[in-house]
Amino acid sequence: MKSGIKAVALIATALVLTSCGGGGTSSSQESFVSGNGAVTYIQPEKRVEAPALSGMTLSGTNYTYSVGKVAVVNVWASWCSPCRAEAPTLAALANKYSDVAFIGILTRDNPATAEAFQRRFSLPYPTLIDDSLLIGFKGSLPANAIPSTVLIDKAGKVAARISGVVTVASLSDLIERVSGE
């Protein structure tokens, strides 16, 4: 039974990661995998480096995450109903935790539709439009569902992931835990 679950997880991860080459310009909803809200935390001594996060944003500016502060990286798409459900929570927590870098990564979506989503939910943080950045998480906690939220610690290492919709409690707890290290 365990090997069957592992196989399903590997296939789902492969589907998400292999569809990441389009730079966020595709509106395809194929291979959509919805997470269940599972939270994974990695002990500091077992963490690996997060990929460099930089590139063009939905607003047309360049953005680069600088190691030294905790980051919350949310992978989303405007057509994803769980993404719509969590957007108000992410916006509120981004405003509450001003010392934490919130970063979106758009995946398999149309930038014009995504811009409307970002305006609708008043997301106060940049969203990178190059979803090939997701491949860089492959060696740690891949964003294997949409939405997925990954936390990066102050040292630039992957510290945690929420696979599926974040809640105020789940994300606040992780931010507090990682920030307090």
KEZA-558983 format. One record per residue: chain; x, z, y of N, C-alpha, C in turn; residue number from 1. Coordinates in pm, whole numbers. Each point is the difference from the previous one (the first is absolute). Example, Ala and Ser with C-alpha at 12.3 -4.5 7.8 and 13.67 -1.06 7.14 Angstrom:
2
R  c      nx      nz      ny     cax     caz     cay      cx      cz      cy    k
R  A    1319     780    -569     -89       0     119      90       0     120    1
R  A     -35     -72     105      82       6     119     -77      73     109    2
//
This chain:
181
R  c      nx      nz      ny     cax     caz     cay      cx      cz      cy    k
R  A      82       0    -119     -82       0     119      86       0     125    1
R  A     109      82      -3      88       6     117      63    -135      29    2
R  A      38     -74    -106      63    -130      23    -100     -98      61    3
R  A    -127      13     -33    -103     -86      61     -16      28     148    4
R  A       5     127      37     -10      38     141     122     -49      77    5
R  A     119      15     -63     123     -48      64      -6    -151      19    6
R  A     -49     -71     -98      -9    -145       9     -92     -43     114    7
R  A    -114      66      11     -93     -31     109      66      27     135    8
R  A      70     113      11      67      34     126     107    -102      34    9
R  A      78     -43     -99     104    -100      24     -59    -133      42   10
R  A    -107     -40     -63     -65    -126      36     -55       7     141   11
R  A     -65     110      34     -55      16     135     110      -4     104   12
R  A     111      69     -26     113      -1      93      56    -141      14   13
R  A      16     -68    -111      53    -136       5     -91     -93      80   14
R  A    -130      13     -19     -92     -85      75       9      24     149   15
R  A       7     126      41      10      31     142     132     -49      56   16
R  A     110      28     -69     131     -35      51      25    -150       1   17
R  A     -50     -73     -98      24    -143      -2     -85     -74     100   18
R  A    -100      64      55     -83     -67     100      48      31     140   19
R  A     118      60      14      48      46     130      85    -102      73   20
R  A       9    -121     -44      91     -94      64     -58     -76     115   21
R  A    -128      15      30     -63     -82     101      11      51     141   22
R  A      73     109      23      19      48     135    -128      49      64   23
R  A    -100      34     -81    -123      55      55     -95    -103      57   24
R  A      22    -126     -30     -84    -102      60    -111     -49     -92   25
R  A      -2      44    -123    -102     -44     -94    -123      90      10   26
R  A    -116     -58     -21    -121      80       0     -50      21    -142   27
R  A      84     -28     -99     -38      13    -140     -26     145     -37   28
R  A    -108      22     -75     -31     134     -47      27      11    -149   29
R  A      66    -100     -59      33       5    -141      95     115     -25   30
R  A      -5      55    -117      90     105     -45     -20     131      75   31
R  A    -114      20      60     -27     125      73      -8     113    -100   32
R  A      78     102      23       0     119     -85     -34     117      91   33
R  A    -106      72     -33     -40     114      81      59     127     -60   34
R  A      62      81      86      58     126     -45    -106     107     -15   35
R  A      38     110     -62     -95     108     -26      28     123      85   36
R  A      89     -12      99      32     113      86     107      92     -57   37
R  A      63     -41    -109     103      82     -63     117      22      96   38
R  A      46     125       6     112      37      86     123      23     -87   39
R  A     111     -62      39     127      18     -69     102      51     101   40
R  A      65     110     -33     104      58      86     131       0     -79   41
R  A     109     -38      67     131      -3     -65      85     113      57   42
R  A      62      75     -87      91     106      43     116     -63      78   43
R  A      47      64     107     103     -59      87     123     -53     -74   44
R  A      45      68    -101     122     -43     -70     -21    -123     -88   45
R  A    -124     -40     -22     -30    -116     -86     -44    -123      79   46
R  A       2       6     131     -49    -110      83     102    -113      13   47
R  A     -53    -119      22      84    -118      25     -29     -54     140   48
R  A      95     -79      49     -13     -56     134    -125     -88      12   49
R  A     -67      14     111    -113     -89      31      58    -131      51   50
R  A     -73    -108     -12      49    -127      55       0       6     153   51
R  A      81     -85      60      -2     -13     146    -136     -55      41   52
R  A     -62      61      97    -132     -43      46      13     -54     141   53
R  A      -1    -131       9       6     -62     132     -58    -140     -10   54
R  A     -43     -49     115     -54    -135       4    -105     -15     107   55
R  A     -70    -111      -6    -103     -33      96    -128      78     -31   56
R  A     -65      46     107    -124      76     -16    -120     -88      34   57
R  A    -118      52     -29    -123     -71      34      -9     -30     149   58
R  A      57      86      82      -7     -20     145     105     -97      50   59
R  A      84     -52     -90      99    -100      39     132      57      50   60
R  A      22     129     -22     126      61      40      84      28    -124   61
R  A     128      22      22      87      39    -110       1     152      -9   62
R  A       2      50    -122       3     144     -23     106      30    -105   63
R  A      72     111      20      95      48     -99     -16     151     -12   64
R  A     -21      45    -122      -6     144     -26     142      53      -1   65
R  A      22     108      72     131      65       5      -2     126     -84   66
R  A      93       8     -93      13     119     -83      26     119      91   67
R  A     -55     114     -36      18     121      78    -130      73      25   68
R  A    -110     -69     -26    -130      65       9     -83     -39    -121   69
R  A     -92      85     -36     -90     -28    -111     -85    -121      36   70
R  A     -25     -84     -99     -84    -118      21    -113      -3    -103   71
R  A    -116     -44      45    -115     -24     -85     -22    -151       2   72
R  A      15     -64    -115     -11    -145     -10    -127     -32     -79   73
R  A     -94     -65      66    -129     -31     -62     -12    -150     -24   74
R  A     -27     -37    -124     -19    -140     -39    -149     -28      -1   75
R  A     -43    -102      76    -143     -23      14     -32    -148      20   76
R  A    -129     -30      -7     -53    -133      30    -141      19      58   77
R  A     -38     -86      89    -130      15      66    -118     -21     -95   78
R  A      19     -77    -106    -109     -27     -94     -18     113    -102   79
R  A      86      99       4       1     109     -98     -92     113      48   80
R  A    -110      22     -71     -94     104      44      61     141      -4   81
R  A      85      37     -98      64     131       9      91      12     123   82
R  A      59    -111      43      83       2     121     -85      30     122   83
R  A    -118     -58       4     -92      31     111     -42     146      -4   84
R  A     -19      54    -119     -42     140     -14     107      97      50   85
R  A     127     -32     -22     106      93      38      53     -22     141   86
R  A     -32    -111      64      56     -31     132     -25     109     104   87
R  A    -121      56      11     -19     107      99      87     123     -27   88
R  A      22      33    -127      86     112     -35     144     -27      42   89
R  A      48    -120     -29     137     -35      38      18       2     151   90
R  A     -98     -54      73       9       0     147       4     143      53   91
R  A     -86      86     -51      -5     139      46     130      73     -31   92
R  A      54     -20    -120     123      70     -37     120     -57      75   93
R  A       0    -129      30     109     -57      79       1      61     140   94
R  A    -118      25      55      -8      65     131      38     147      -9   95
R  A     -36      67    -108      30     142     -17     150      23     -21   96
R  A      62     -81     -85     141      15     -34      84    -100      80   97
R  A      13      24     128      71     -94      87     150      -5     -29   98
R  A      53     100     -72     142       1     -35      28     -74    -132   99
R  A    -102     -58     -59      11     -77    -124     -24    -147      32  100
R  A      84     -87     -56     -17    -144      20    -105     -51     -98  101
R  A    -110     -52      51    -101     -65     -83      25    -150      10  102
R  A       1     -67    -114      28    -143      -6     -97     -62     -99  103
R  A     -63    -109      37     -83     -75     -93      77    -118     -54  104
R  A     -35     -42    -120      49    -126     -56    -123     -77     -46  105
R  A     -21    -113      62    -113     -85     -34      33     -80    -126  106
R  A     -95      -8     -92      24     -77    -121    -114     -96     -27  107
R  A      35    -123     -31     -94    -105     -41    -122      -8      91  108
R  A      25     -16     127    -109       0      97      28    -101     111  109
R  A    -101     -32      72       8     -88     115      32      84     123  110
R  A     109     -29      71      36      83     115    -111      14     106  111
R  A     -77    -104      24    -106      10     101    -108     100     -43  112
R  A     -38      -3    -127     -98      95     -52      58     141       1  113
R  A     128      10     -34      66     131      -1      10      58     141  114
R  A      24     -86      99       5      49     139    -135      59      40  115
R  A    -107     -66     -39    -135      52      30     -21     135     -68  116
R  A      45      13    -123      -7     127     -74      77     108      75  117
R  A     121     -33      43      84      97      70     -66      46     130  118
R  A     -62     -93      73     -72      36     123    -124      84     -31  119
R  A     -76     -42    -100    -124      70     -37      25     147     -31  120
R  A     108      27     -73      29     137     -42     100      69      92  121
R  A      38     -65     108      94      57      98     124      58     -67  122
R  A      61     -80     -87     121      45     -68     113       6     103  123
R  A      55     119      24      98      17     108     145     -25     -42  124
R  A      21     -69    -109     135     -21     -51      20    -148     -34  125
R  A     126     -43      -8      27    -142     -29     -30     -35    -146  126
R  A     -40    -124     -20     -18     -52    -135      90    -122     -17  127
R  A      90      10     -97      89    -111     -32     -77    -104     -81  128
R  A      26    -127      28     -77    -106     -66      74     -66    -116  129
R  A     117      48     -33      78     -57    -110     -14      89    -123  130
R  A     -95     -35     -86     -23      85    -117     108     -13    -107  131
R  A      98     -88      20     112      -4     -94      83     129      11  132
R  A     -21      79     105      66     130      13     -35      91    -116  133
R  A    -115     -22     -61     -45      84    -111      93      -6    -120  134
R  A      68    -111     -17      91     -15    -113     109     107       5  135
R  A      38      42     120     103     101      16     -36     136     -56  136
R  A    -127      26     -23     -43     128     -57       1      -2    -154  137
R  A      33    -113     -57      -7     -19    -144      78     105     -79  138
R  A     114      44      48      82      95     -75     -40     145      16  139
R  A    -106      26      78     -41     139      21    -148      16     -30  140
R  A     -81       3     104    -145      11     -15     -62    -126      58  141
R  A     -16    -104     -80     -55    -124      55    -143      19      50  142
R  A     -34     -74     102    -137      -1      51     -80     -85     -97  143
R  A     -47      63    -109     -59     -75    -111    -152     -12       8  144
R  A     -56      36     111    -145     -14      21     -23     -23     148  145
R  A    -117     -48      31     -37     -17     140    -124      85      21  146
R  A       6      98      88     115      39      82      97      89     -78  147
R  A     123       4      48     101      94     -46      68      55     123  148
R  A      39     126      -6      69      63     111     123      69     -54  149
R  A     115     -33      57     127      54     -44      59      82     114  150
R  A      55     116     -33      69      82     100     149     -13     -19  151
R  A      70     -14     112     145      -8       2      50     125      70  152
R  A     100      66     -59      51     123      61      96     -32     115  153
R  A      50     105      65      88     -16     117     132     -68     -36  154
R  A      39       6    -126     123     -63     -45     -21    -147     -38  155
R  A    -123     -49      13     -28    -140     -33     -25     -24    -147  156
R  A     -41     104     -73     -26     -13    -143    -149      13     -29  157
R  A     -44     -70    -104    -141       4     -39     -31     137     -59  158
R  A     -96      70      63     -31     137     -37    -132      16     -74  159
R  A     -97     -87      28    -133      18     -59     -82    -128      14  160
R  A    -110      -3     -77     -93    -113      10    -141      48     -32  161
R  A     -95     -56      72    -141      15     -33     -47    -139     -40  162
R  A     -43     -15    -122     -47    -128     -50    -152      -4      12  163
R  A     -48     -67     102    -143      -3      29     -27      61     136  164
R  A    -123      34      23     -44      51     130      61     137      29  165
R  A      58      14     121      50     131      42    -117      84      49  166
R  A      17     131     -12     -95      93      61      80      81     102  167
R  A     -72      65      89      67      86      98      85     103     -74  168
R  A     -57      61    -101      72     105     -74     123     -55     -72  169
R  A     -16    -109     -74     112     -51     -80     115     -45      88  170
R  A     -30     -75     106     108     -50      85      59     110      87  171
R  A     -83      87      54      52     111      81      94      88     -82  172
R  A     -40      32    -123      83      83     -87     137     -65     -23  173
R  A       1    -131     -28     127     -68     -23      85      -6     127  174
R  A     -63     -28     113      75      -6     126      64     136      29  175
R  A     -78     105     -16      53     135      25     114      34     -97  176
R  A     -19     -34    -125     101      31    -101     131     -75      26  177
R  A     -10    -130      24     120     -82      22      64      33     135  178
R  A     -79      24     102      53      35     132      72     134      -1  179
R  A     -45      91     -86      58     133      -6     128      10     -81  180
R  A      42    -108     -60     122       4     -83     126       1      85  181
//
